[in-house]
Amino acid sequence: MMKLWWLVGLSACVTVLPTPCDNNATCEAAFGDGYTCVEEVCQAPEEGVTVPPLPVPKECEDLTAPVAISGTIDGKTVWRCTNVPYVISSSLTVTGSLSVDPGVTIQMTKDSALIVEKSGDLDMAGTSADPIRVMGPTNTAGEWVGIIVRETAGPVSLINVLVRGAGAPGTSFGITDSERAAVIVFNEAKIIGTQIEDSSAHGIRFAREGRANEFETNAITNTAWNPIRIEANQVGSLSGSHTFTPDAKIEVDPELLDTSATWEPLGAPYVVGLAGGGSLEVGVPSSDPPLLTLAPGVRIEFAPKTSFKIGNAGGGGLIARGTEALPIILTSALEEPAPGDWSGLLFASLVQEDQAELSYVTIEYAGTYDLAGLTVWQSQATLRMDHSTIRRHIGEGASIGGKGSSAVITETEFSENGEDGLTLYDGVMATVDECDFINNGDEGISVAYGGDPAFVTHCTFEGNVNGAILISHEQLGTVGAGHIAKGGGQYIAWDEYYDTLIEFPVFLTDKGLPYVVQTPLRFHDTANLNSATLHLGPGVRMDFDFDASLNIAEAGLGGIVVNATPGNPAIFSAWNGVSWRGVFIDPTANPVTIPAGTLIVNDAIGGDLP
């Protein structure tokens, strides 16, 4: 039963909201002559003109005192009076229907709440010129609890509503501390053009299964906590451009995403895992696996011990397509970010085909000593990445491996990672073209255990501590072409054990990078198949460490063929200016073809070249 009585002596507390505008005519139409549009907000003239009041409904003309209400509205009720406030004297529960007209003021008393439940519906439909106002007695933060939309509520709309001074603890209404907010939604709500100010907690809390069915052009400012907090599965219900206090973030509780969704930029970054880490995962066992799409301009910040996993617990996918002007950023949530702040992005074995795309995406400050900033492991989908940046991770920048994994990576930068910029291993098929590897703590690229360097082409290497590319001796001559080395110290290193034995032909051509040999290298065929031959093309440069040598046909058949020219010879030199052992060719070597002037040997202390 709704209780209604008159309170004498209370005055209305009315706040005039600035009206969004794009020209003076908008303001004059709303408020009258003399109003102007300044920075998209209607401004009153210095003197003379005031905001015209709304016409007072006839049934409200005789009211001079506030209307006090408490208890339950279980029928159909409309609040129309704009000349006096409606005062919620304790709390009000709506199980029927409550509609509130433009310009109405609702004054909440201390620690009160407006609750919608049991199929009740609430329709607050103000206008930009005449919003509905819901506020405490003194407009102080935390005076009242908030508007609570229970799981059982019917339709709820907050359109052009000002909500001010809420966020008080609501334990008496079953609200936990983590659910405190000016507007608490456990079901669905349409929130459009609404301003939420001065909350002592969150502005809006979409709790449990709470979500928006429409969400546009709201302003949530001066909240003690983040303006919005929401479960990960409900983020896709948010859209539009909104206004927030600077440095505000949209707080997302990580969980397993089981439905497809698009995350859009809302005017503040998303932050995941503030309540204690966890894993934001996309993928469940399902005939219709979920796909998460990140729209251009989305920024997601991850708290410590938080990871982002795709296709791990079940089928799932991630499509993140930014633009040059609106890149997508996955980064640390800390004010002073550092490598290893969060665990990184993983594409696991159950990623769906054509659902692993990164375009104009930056991934930074992640990684563990077991996982790279970006990891692809035994994925059944091909990772397609372009125009992206993988940087400042504690270990490897990116690691792609496992039987069946594949990747196509173009025009992407791998920089300032603690170890390799990119690791390819264990049978991965990867195309890497026109990428930059800059200032990584180990190699630019490491290719090992069945990875294939043949499709690494046209890349630029600069400042990588242990050279450009590390490969195993089985892959000599298979590195792709067209690389550029900037500065010194960028080379192709052979991942060798002492006294490496090569029993097959190797064809070395100029890749734009020197080859570095750090241990004795032996070409001889113990099976006497006459196949262990080193072929050197024009411009090939091989640099040898102080303990390294080149041995041809020692203890078996082998050979060397130089296909260079005097004008562009092959060159053997010492690595880092230190002398090396030299080239040793056994008398049994066959073939040995070294035309005059086609091979230059520098800095060797021994050897028996003819």
TABELHU-V103293 format. One record per residue. N is the residue number from 1. RES is the residue in one letter. PSI is psi in whole degrees, 0 to 359 (NA if undefined). OMEGA is omega in whole degrees, -180 to 180 (none if undefined). NEAR is the number of other C-alpha atoms within 12 Angstrom. Layout:
# TABELHU-V103293
N/RES/PSI/OMEGA/NEAR
N/RES/PSI/OMEGA/NEAR
This chain:
# TABELHU-V103293
1/M/133/178/17
2/M/131/175/24
3/K/135/-179/21
4/L/129/175/19
5/W/169/-178/17
6/W/138/172/20
7/L/123/-177/21
8/V/140/173/15
9/G/353/177/11
10/L/141/179/18
11/S/155/179/20
12/A/141/175/29
13/C/102/-172/28
14/V/128/177/29
15/T/128/179/26
16/V/122/-179/25
17/L/143/170/31
18/P/145/-177/28
19/T/128/176/34
20/P/145/-177/30
21/C/165/172/24
22/D/355/175/16
23/N/168/-178/20
24/N/327/-177/26
25/A/324/178/19
26/T/316/-178/25
27/C/320/180/30
28/E/324/178/26
29/A/326/-178/21
30/A/320/-170/32
31/F/340/-180/31
32/G/179/-177/23
33/D/143/175/23
34/G/344/178/23
35/Y/142/-177/30
36/T/159/178/29
37/C/113/-179/26
38/V/117/-179/20
39/E/46/175/14
40/E/19/177/16
41/V/134/178/22
42/C/131/-180/32
43/Q/139/177/31
44/A/150/174/27
45/P/165/-177/20
46/E/328/179/10
47/E/159/167/11
48/G/321/-173/11
49/V/134/177/16
50/T/165/179/18
51/V/125/180/27
52/P/135/179/20
53/P/154/173/20
54/L/149/174/20
55/P/137/180/18
56/V/126/177/22
57/P/148/-174/21
58/K/322/-178/12
59/E/351/-179/14
60/C/355/-171/21
61/E/328/-176/15
62/D/358/-179/14
63/L/130/177/24
64/T/350/-179/21
65/A/154/179/24
66/P/152/178/32
67/V/116/-177/34
68/A/133/-175/27
69/I/142/171/32
70/S/177/177/27
71/G/227/-173/22
72/T/135/170/29
73/I/111/-178/32
74/D/1/175/23
75/G/202/179/19
76/K/122/-175/20
77/T/142/176/23
78/V/129/174/23
79/W/118/-175/34
80/R/341/-169/32
81/C/123/179/33
82/T/353/-176/36
83/N/346/176/31
84/V/153/178/34
85/P/155/168/39
86/Y/124/-175/46
87/V/118/175/40
88/I/103/-168/39
89/S/338/171/31
90/S/279/171/24
91/S/160/-178/34
92/L/130/178/40
93/T/131/180/36
94/V/113/173/39
95/T/351/175/31
96/G/240/-179/29
97/S/127/176/31
98/L/122/174/35
99/S/138/-179/29
100/V/127/-176/36
101/D/162/177/33
102/P/144/176/35
103/G/354/-180/40
104/V/141/175/44
105/T/129/177/40
106/I/120/-178/46
107/Q/120/-179/46
108/M/135/176/43
109/T/171/-174/33
110/K/133/176/29
111/D/19/179/32
112/S/169/179/40
113/A/153/172/49
114/L/115/-170/46
115/I/135/176/44
116/V/125/-177/41
117/E/177/174/32
118/K/51/178/23
119/S/10/175/26
120/G/152/178/34
121/D/146/-178/38
122/L/124/-179/43
123/D/98/174/32
124/M/106/-175/41
125/A/86/174/33
126/G/187/173/33
127/T/167/179/28
128/S/327/179/33
129/A/329/-176/33
130/D/75/-180/36
131/P/161/169/36
132/I/138/-177/43
133/R/128/177/45
134/V/114/-171/48
135/M/165/178/47
136/G/179/-175/43
137/P/331/-178/32
138/T/8/-178/22
139/N/33/177/29
140/T/140/-178/24
141/A/135/174/35
142/G/20/178/39
143/E/327/-178/33
144/W/167/-170/42
145/V/304/-179/48
146/G/186/175/51
147/I/122/-174/53
148/I/120/178/45
149/V/103/-176/47
150/R/166/177/38
151/E/332/-176/26
152/T/1/-175/23
153/A/153/171/29
154/G/204/-178/28
155/P/136/178/33
156/V/129/178/43
157/S/129/172/36
158/L/99/-176/45
159/I/121/-178/37
160/N/60/179/39
161/V/139/171/44
162/L/121/178/50
163/V/118/-173/51
164/R/139/169/48
165/G/18/-178/44
166/A/194/177/48
167/G/7/179/49
168/A/156/176/42
169/P/141/-177/31
170/G/37/-178/34
171/T/328/180/17
172/S/345/177/14
173/F/11/180/27
174/G/20/-179/18
175/I/121/177/30
176/T/168/-179/20
177/D/324/-180/22
178/S/349/180/30
179/E/1/-177/39
180/R/136/178/43
181/A/167/175/50
182/A/323/176/57
183/V/121/-176/58
184/I/117/-174/52
185/V/117/175/47
186/F/350/-179/35
187/N/249/178/33
188/E/152/176/38
189/A/143/171/40
190/K/120/-177/35
191/I/111/-174/42
192/I/132/174/35
193/G/25/-174/36
194/T/143/178/42
195/Q/128/177/42
196/I/121/-173/50
197/E/150/167/41
198/D/44/173/38
199/S/142/177/43
200/S/6/177/35
201/A/223/174/41
202/H/164/171/46
203/G/304/176/50
204/I/132/175/51
205/R/109/170/48
206/F/101/-171/44
207/A/147/178/38
208/R/251/180/29
209/E/12/-177/25
210/G/140/-178/35
211/R/171/175/36
212/A/139/170/37
213/N/343/165/24
214/E/143/-175/24
215/F/104/-174/30
216/E/142/167/28
217/T/51/176/28
218/N/162/177/36
219/A/118/-179/39
220/I/109/-171/45
221/T/157/176/36
222/N/46/175/32
223/T/145/-178/39
224/A/326/177/29
225/W/183/179/35
226/N/145/-172/37
227/P/328/-180/47
228/I/137/169/51
229/R/136/-171/43
230/I/152/175/43
231/E/148/-173/36
232/A/322/-179/41
233/N/346/-177/34
234/Q/357/-177/38
235/V/325/-179/42
236/G/348/178/32
237/S/352/-178/31
238/L/143/179/39
239/S/177/175/29
240/G/174/179/24
241/S/133/-172/20
242/H/167/-180/31
243/T/130/179/28
244/F/161/171/29
245/T/142/178/25
246/P/144/-180/16
247/D/6/177/20
248/A/155/180/29
249/K/153/176/36
250/I/111/-171/44
251/E/124/-177/36
252/V/127/174/39
253/D/119/-176/37
254/P/145/177/36
255/E/182/180/29
256/L/114/179/33
257/L/123/-176/39
258/D/2/176/30
259/T/152/179/29
260/S/146/-178/31
261/A/160/172/28
262/T/128/174/29
263/W/126/-178/34
264/E/156/173/34
265/P/129/-175/31
266/L/356/-177/35
267/G/355/175/29
268/A/152/180/31
269/P/154/168/35
270/Y/144/173/42
271/V/128/-172/41
272/V/131/171/40
273/G/20/-179/34
274/L/333/-177/30
275/A/4/177/21
276/G/34/176/18
277/G/209/-178/26
278/G/192/-176/26
279/S/125/170/34
280/L/111/-173/39
281/E/142/176/40
282/V/113/179/44
283/G/125/175/39
284/V/154/173/28
285/P/112/-173/21
286/S/152/173/20
287/S/348/178/13
288/D/75/-174/16
289/P/145/-178/30
290/P/148/176/33
291/L/124/175/37
292/L/126/177/40
293/T/128/176/32
294/L/124/-177/36
295/A/159/177/31
296/P/138/177/28
297/G/357/179/30
298/V/136/174/34
299/R/124/178/34
300/I/124/178/45
301/E/134/-176/41
302/F/130/177/46
303/A/163/177/38
304/P/146/179/33
305/K/22/178/27
306/T/139/179/38
307/S/165/-180/42
308/F/110/-172/45
309/K/135/180/40
310/I/129/176/46
311/G/36/-178/41
312/N/307/-179/34
313/A/346/-179/28
314/G/183/-178/29
315/G/140/179/38
316/G/173/-179/43
317/G/163/177/47
318/L/124/172/45
319/I/113/180/35
320/A/99/-178/40
321/R/101/173/34
322/G/193/174/30
323/T/171/178/22
324/E/320/-180/18
325/A/332/-177/13
326/L/73/179/21
327/P/161/173/28
328/I/136/-175/36
329/I/127/172/38
330/L/116/-168/42
331/T/184/180/45
332/S/149/177/41
333/A/356/-176/36
334/L/148/-179/23
335/E/325/176/14
336/E/85/-173/10
337/P/152/179/21
338/A/156/177/24
339/P/136/178/34
340/G/9/180/38
341/D/324/177/33
342/W/173/-167/45
343/S/339/176/41
344/G/179/-178/51
345/L/128/-180/46
346/L/125/165/44
347/F/113/-174/51
348/A/192/-166/42
349/S/342/-174/34
350/L/19/175/36
351/V/137/-178/42
352/Q/146/180/35
353/E/140/-179/28
354/D/20/179/22
355/Q/42/176/34
356/A/82/-175/44
357/E/133/176/34
358/L/117/179/42
359/S/126/-176/36
360/Y/54/180/35
361/V/134/173/40
362/T/127/175/44
363/I/123/-172/48
364/E/157/173/45
365/Y/35/-178/43
366/A/195/176/48
367/G/153/171/42
368/T/183/178/33
369/Y/356/176/19
370/D/334/-176/21
371/L/145/175/32
372/A/172/174/44
373/G/321/173/51
374/L/121/-178/51
375/T/133/171/45
376/V/121/-176/47
377/W/116/177/38
378/Q/36/-178/30
379/S/138/178/37
380/Q/353/178/32
381/A/153/175/34
382/T/122/174/35
383/L/127/176/46
384/R/117/-175/35
385/M/132/178/40
386/D/155/176/34
387/H/40/-176/32
388/S/173/-179/36
389/T/126/178/41
390/I/108/-169/52
391/R/154/169/46
392/R/43/175/41
393/H/154/-171/46
394/I/330/178/37
395/G/237/177/39
396/E/144/175/43
397/G/306/177/54
398/A/145/179/53
399/S/125/-178/47
400/I/120/-177/52
401/G/182/-178/40
402/G/142/-178/29
403/K/129/178/23
404/G/345/-180/28
405/S/147/177/36
406/S/159/-178/40
407/A/148/171/44
408/V/111/-173/32
409/I/123/-180/39
410/T/146/173/29
411/E/50/-179/29
412/T/144/-180/36
413/E/132/173/40
414/F/111/-171/52
415/S/146/171/43
416/E/32/175/38
417/N/152/-175/45
418/G/330/179/38
419/E/224/-180/40
420/D/147/171/42
421/G/316/-179/51
422/L/132/175/53
423/T/128/176/49
424/L/126/-174/47
425/Y/167/171/34
426/D/55/171/25
427/G/8/-179/25
428/V/142/173/36
429/M/108/-175/36
430/A/135/170/38
431/T/121/-179/33
432/V/113/-172/42
433/D/135/176/30
434/E/45/177/29
435/C/159/180/36
436/D/132/178/40
437/F/111/-167/49
438/I/125/170/42
439/N/41/174/35
440/N/152/-172/40
441/G/348/176/32
442/D/231/176/35
443/E/161/169/42
444/G/308/177/50
445/I/135/172/53
446/S/125/-179/44
447/V/117/-174/43
448/A/166/173/32
449/Y/49/175/25
450/G/358/171/27
451/G/157/-175/37
452/D/112/-179/37
453/P/357/-174/39
454/A/335/-176/27
455/F/17/172/28
456/V/106/-172/42
457/T/152/170/32
458/H/39/-180/28
459/C/158/178/38
460/T/135/-177/38
461/F/133/180/39
462/E/128/171/36
463/G/14/177/30
464/N/128/-167/38
465/V/317/-177/31
466/N/32/172/32
467/G/182/-174/40
468/A/305/-173/50
469/I/133/174/52
470/L/125/180/44
471/I/163/175/38
472/S/162/-175/31
473/H/338/177/38
474/E/343/-175/27
475/Q/14/177/31
476/L/134/177/39
477/G/359/-178/31
478/T/1/179/28
479/V/138/178/43
480/G/171/-170/31
481/A/174/170/25
482/G/22/-178/23
483/H/157/179/32
484/I/130/175/29
485/A/126/176/28
486/K/129/-176/22
487/G/185/-178/18
488/G/173/170/20
489/G/15/180/30
490/Q/122/-171/39
491/Y/171/173/43
492/I/115/-178/49
493/A/138/176/39
494/W/122/180/39
495/D/90/-169/29
496/E/156/166/25
497/Y/168/-179/17
498/Y/137/-180/17
499/D/59/180/22
500/T/128/180/24
501/L/125/178/30
502/I/124/-175/36
503/E/29/-179/31
504/F/164/-180/30
505/P/142/178/32
506/V/129/180/29
507/F/111/180/26
508/L/129/175/35
509/T/164/-177/34
510/D/117/179/32
511/K/4/-174/36
512/G/357/-180/30
513/L/143/175/38
514/P/155/171/38
515/Y/136/179/40
516/V/129/179/42
517/V/124/-173/41
518/Q/353/178/32
519/T/167/176/29
520/P/135/-177/31
521/L/121/-171/38
522/R/121/175/41
523/F/102/171/41
524/H/146/-172/39
525/D/100/-178/29
526/T/343/178/20
527/A/3/178/16
528/N/40/178/21
529/L/1/177/18
530/N/42/-177/26
531/S/349/-175/28
532/A/77/-176/36
533/T/134/176/37
534/L/122/179/41
535/H/127/-177/32
536/L/123/178/37
537/G/174/180/29
538/P/136/174/27
539/G/3/179/28
540/V/135/177/35
541/R/127/176/34
542/M/123/179/43
543/D/132/-174/41
544/F/135/176/39
545/D/168/-173/30
546/F/330/-178/26
547/D/7/-175/24
548/A/155/175/37
549/S/167/175/39
550/L/121/-175/45
551/N/122/-177/39
552/I/122/173/42
553/A/24/175/38
554/E/121/179/30
555/A/23/178/22
556/G/179/-179/29
557/L/146/177/34
558/G/169/-178/41
559/G/176/177/40
560/I/133/179/41
561/V/121/179/28
562/V/117/-180/33
563/N/21/179/29
564/A/185/178/28
565/T/159/176/21
566/P/329/178/19
567/G/340/180/15
568/N/69/-172/21
569/P/163/166/27
570/A/149/-174/35
571/I/130/170/35
572/F/127/-179/36
573/S/169/175/34
574/A/143/178/32
575/W/130/179/34
576/N/27/174/21
577/G/7/180/16
578/V/137/-179/19
579/S/157/-178/23
580/W/175/-170/32
581/R/321/178/32
582/G/188/-178/34
583/V/130/-179/35
584/F/119/-178/31
585/I/118/-179/35
586/D/146/178/27
587/P/337/-179/20
588/T/357/-176/22
589/A/140/180/32
590/N/123/4/28
591/P/160/171/26
592/V/105/-178/27
593/T/103/-179/24
594/I/83/179/27
595/P/150/-178/20
596/A/134/175/17
597/G/3/-177/19
598/T/351/179/26
599/L/124/178/34
600/I/129/180/32
601/V/121/-179/30
602/N/148/166/25
603/D/12/-179/25
604/A/141/179/30
605/I/356/180/21
606/G/195/179/21
607/G/166/-178/22
608/D/43/176/18
609/L/141/179/25
610/P/NA/none/17
